[in-house]
Amino acid sequence: CLTTQWIHDIIVEFVYQFQGFCQYRCQFKYRTTDEIKILEANRNIWVLPVVMGTLKKLSVKVPSSLVSAASSTLEQFAYFASIEQARLECLLGDYRGALEATAFVNLGDRSELYTALPSCHVNLYYHTGVCQMMLRKYAEAIDTFGEISLYLSRIMKPGASSNLKNGIDQMMKKSLDKVLALTAICVSLLPGVKVDDQV
């Protein structure tokens, strides 16, 4: 029996390994002749269509109301695969595709599965906000970034972050900085918009 955290971590690691391999493959000046030959002989290893196809096969759309910590392993894999598919689509510049991948997730609903995992919560909101910003939906992006800024501020308060590991705490601080910078960009692109005082 896999825990929700493990299921999430497996899917996240799958996409991070793909990202890492893409970076490795593109850095030819640091590769030996033998490494380059191996890479050229295995061009179908870790290619985007296969990775995206795997995520799509895993992410059979499950109504979010049915997905909880008590859901089956496959339902949780589907849920987190959709979120990671959205992150990958965002990295590739397909912002509409990214938003479509997670359209079934109810942002702001505290009963959603992503709320149980701080890193998933931040990842989902961050990439949703980036997609909204890139699609010129600045008001929506400001709302999304505002919500995740407040969430990050809450969980990083002294005493509240005691349940976060040191590495995750550092990641959250960096995420908050990025989110606030993106919020400032959106506010400058949409002057006059009301932003929560705490943000």
C-alpha positions as CSV (number, residue, x, y, z in Angstrom):
1,C,0.0,0.0,0.0
2,L,1.5,3.3,-1.1
3,T,0.9,6.5,0.9
4,T,-0.4,9.6,-0.8
5,Q,3.0,11.3,-0.3
6,W,4.8,8.4,-2.0
7,I,2.5,8.4,-4.9
8,H,3.0,12.1,-5.4
9,D,6.7,11.8,-5.0
10,I,6.9,9.0,-7.6
11,I,5.1,11.1,-10.2
12,V,7.1,14.2,-9.5
13,E,10.4,12.3,-9.6
14,F,9.4,10.8,-13.0
15,V,9.0,14.3,-14.5
16,Y,12.1,15.6,-12.8
17,Q,14.2,12.7,-14.1
18,F,12.9,13.5,-17.6
19,Q,13.9,17.2,-17.1
20,G,17.3,16.2,-15.9
21,F,17.9,13.9,-18.8
22,C,16.9,16.6,-21.3
23,Q,19.4,19.0,-19.7
24,Y,22.0,16.2,-19.7
25,R,21.3,15.4,-23.4
26,C,21.6,19.0,-24.5
27,Q,25.0,19.7,-22.9
28,F,27.2,18.2,-25.6
29,K,30.3,20.1,-24.8
30,Y,30.5,18.4,-21.4
31,R,30.0,14.9,-22.8
32,T,32.7,12.4,-23.8
33,T,32.8,10.9,-27.3
34,D,31.5,7.6,-25.8
35,E,28.6,9.3,-24.1
36,I,27.6,11.1,-27.3
37,K,27.7,7.8,-29.2
38,I,25.4,6.2,-26.6
39,L,23.0,9.1,-26.7
40,E,22.9,9.0,-30.5
41,A,22.3,5.3,-30.5
42,N,19.4,5.7,-28.1
43,R,17.5,8.6,-29.4
44,N,14.2,7.2,-28.3
45,I,15.1,7.1,-24.6
46,W,13.3,9.7,-22.5
47,V,11.6,11.5,-25.4
48,L,8.8,14.0,-24.8
49,P,6.0,12.0,-26.7
50,V,6.7,8.9,-24.5
51,V,6.8,10.9,-21.2
52,M,3.7,12.9,-22.1
53,G,1.9,9.7,-23.3
54,T,2.7,8.0,-20.0
55,L,1.3,10.9,-18.0
56,K,-1.8,11.0,-20.1
57,K,-2.4,7.3,-19.7
58,L,-2.0,7.6,-15.9
59,S,-4.1,10.7,-15.8
60,V,-7.5,9.2,-16.7
61,K,-9.7,12.0,-15.5
62,V,-11.1,11.2,-12.1
63,P,-13.7,13.7,-10.7
64,S,-11.8,15.5,-8.0
65,S,-14.6,15.0,-5.6
66,L,-13.8,11.2,-5.7
67,V,-10.1,11.7,-5.0
68,S,-9.0,11.8,-1.4
69,A,-6.3,10.3,0.8
70,A,-8.7,7.2,1.0
71,S,-8.9,6.9,-2.8
72,S,-7.4,4.0,-4.6
73,T,-3.8,4.1,-5.6
74,L,-4.7,4.4,-9.3
75,E,-7.0,7.3,-8.6
76,Q,-4.3,9.1,-6.8
77,F,-1.8,8.3,-9.5
78,A,-4.3,9.8,-12.0
79,Y,-4.7,12.9,-9.9
80,F,-1.0,13.7,-9.4
81,A,-0.2,12.7,-13.0
82,S,-2.6,15.4,-14.2
83,I,-0.9,18.0,-12.0
84,E,2.5,17.0,-13.2
85,Q,1.3,16.9,-16.8
86,A,0.1,20.5,-16.3
87,R,3.6,21.5,-15.0
88,L,5.3,19.9,-18.0
89,E,2.9,21.6,-20.4
90,C,3.6,24.9,-18.7
91,L,7.4,24.4,-19.0
92,L,6.8,23.6,-22.7
93,G,4.8,26.8,-23.2
94,D,1.4,25.1,-23.8
95,Y,-0.4,27.2,-21.2
96,R,-3.9,26.3,-22.4
97,G,-3.0,22.6,-22.3
98,A,-1.6,23.0,-18.8
99,L,-4.9,24.6,-17.5
100,E,-6.9,21.9,-19.3
101,A,-4.9,19.1,-17.6
102,T,-6.0,20.3,-14.2
103,A,-9.4,21.8,-15.1
104,F,-11.1,19.1,-12.8
105,V,-9.2,20.3,-9.7
106,N,-11.1,22.8,-7.6
107,L,-8.6,25.4,-6.6
108,G,-9.4,26.8,-3.1
109,D,-11.4,23.6,-2.1
110,R,-9.7,22.5,1.2
111,S,-11.0,19.0,0.7
112,E,-8.9,18.5,-2.5
113,L,-6.1,16.0,-2.3
114,Y,-3.4,18.5,-3.2
115,T,-4.0,20.4,0.1
116,A,-2.5,17.5,2.1
117,L,0.9,18.0,0.4
118,P,2.5,21.5,0.7
119,S,4.8,21.0,-2.3
120,C,2.0,19.8,-4.5
121,H,-0.2,22.7,-3.3
122,V,2.5,25.3,-4.2
123,N,3.4,23.6,-7.5
124,L,-0.3,23.5,-8.6
125,Y,-0.9,27.2,-7.8
126,Y,2.4,28.4,-9.1
127,H,2.1,26.8,-12.5
128,T,-1.6,27.7,-12.7
129,G,-0.7,31.4,-12.0
130,V,2.1,31.3,-14.6
131,C,-0.3,29.9,-17.2
132,Q,-2.9,32.5,-16.4
133,M,-0.3,35.3,-16.6
134,M,1.0,34.1,-20.0
135,L,-2.5,33.9,-21.3
136,R,-2.9,37.6,-20.3
137,K,-5.5,36.7,-17.6
138,Y,-3.8,39.0,-15.2
139,A,-6.6,39.4,-12.7
140,E,-7.0,35.6,-12.4
141,A,-3.2,35.3,-12.0
142,I,-3.1,37.9,-9.3
143,D,-5.8,36.0,-7.4
144,T,-4.0,32.7,-7.8
145,F,-0.6,34.2,-6.8
146,G,-2.3,36.0,-3.9
147,E,-3.8,32.8,-2.5
148,I,-0.5,30.9,-2.7
149,S,1.4,33.8,-1.2
150,L,-0.9,33.8,1.8
151,Y,-0.7,30.0,2.1
152,L,3.1,30.1,2.0
153,S,3.3,32.9,4.5
154,R,1.0,30.9,6.8
155,I,3.0,27.7,6.7
156,M,6.3,29.4,7.1
157,K,5.4,31.3,10.2
158,P,7.6,30.5,13.2
159,G,6.3,27.3,14.8
160,A,4.0,26.5,11.8
161,S,6.9,25.3,9.6
162,S,8.2,22.8,12.2
163,N,6.5,20.0,10.2
164,L,8.4,21.1,7.1
165,K,11.8,19.5,6.5
166,N,14.7,22.0,6.1
167,G,15.0,21.5,2.3
168,I,11.3,21.9,1.8
169,D,11.3,25.1,3.9
170,Q,14.0,26.6,1.7
171,M,12.1,25.6,-1.4
172,M,9.0,27.3,0.0
173,K,10.9,30.5,0.7
174,K,12.2,30.6,-2.9
175,S,8.7,29.9,-4.2
176,L,7.3,32.8,-2.2
177,D,9.9,35.1,-3.6
178,K,9.1,34.0,-7.2
179,V,5.3,34.3,-6.6
180,L,5.6,37.8,-5.1
181,A,7.8,38.9,-8.1
182,L,5.2,37.5,-10.6
183,T,2.4,39.2,-8.6
184,A,4.3,42.5,-9.0
185,I,4.6,41.9,-12.7
186,C,0.9,41.2,-13.1
187,V,-0.1,44.2,-11.0
188,S,2.1,46.4,-13.2
189,L,0.4,45.0,-16.3
190,L,-3.0,45.5,-14.8
191,P,-2.8,48.8,-12.9
192,G,-5.6,49.6,-10.4
193,V,-6.4,46.0,-9.5
194,K,-7.1,45.4,-5.8
195,V,-4.5,43.2,-4.1
196,D,-4.9,41.7,-0.6
197,D,-3.1,43.9,1.9
198,Q,-1.2,41.0,3.3
199,V,0.1,40.1,-0.2
